[in-house]
Amino acid sequence: MLQLRGVQTGPTADAARRLLRGLSHSAGLIENAWKWTAVAAVNGGVPLEEVARWVDMPVEALSQMLTAGRQENGG
């Protein structure tokens, strides 16, 4: 539990912390990239069902994600 609270210190912990922060940031960028690509595909006329297959996601979930993205961006 002490490690979970950030008590662990030292070069290994610092390196792990930096690596995890970098990976987390990269994962966020990748997630945004696939979402924008999915939006571009749908806007370009690719059927939602096909895009859902590409991203291995249920059509309903992809539709909700795209709708939520439009609302967040004021569209």
Residue pairs with C-beta under 8 A, 6 or more apart in sequence:
2 8
34 55
35 65
35 66
35 69
38 51
38 54
38 55
38 62
38 65
38 66
39 66
39 69
41 51
41 54
42 48
42 51
42 66
48 59
48 62
48 63
48 66
49 59
51 62
52 58
52 59
52 61
52 62
55 62
57 65
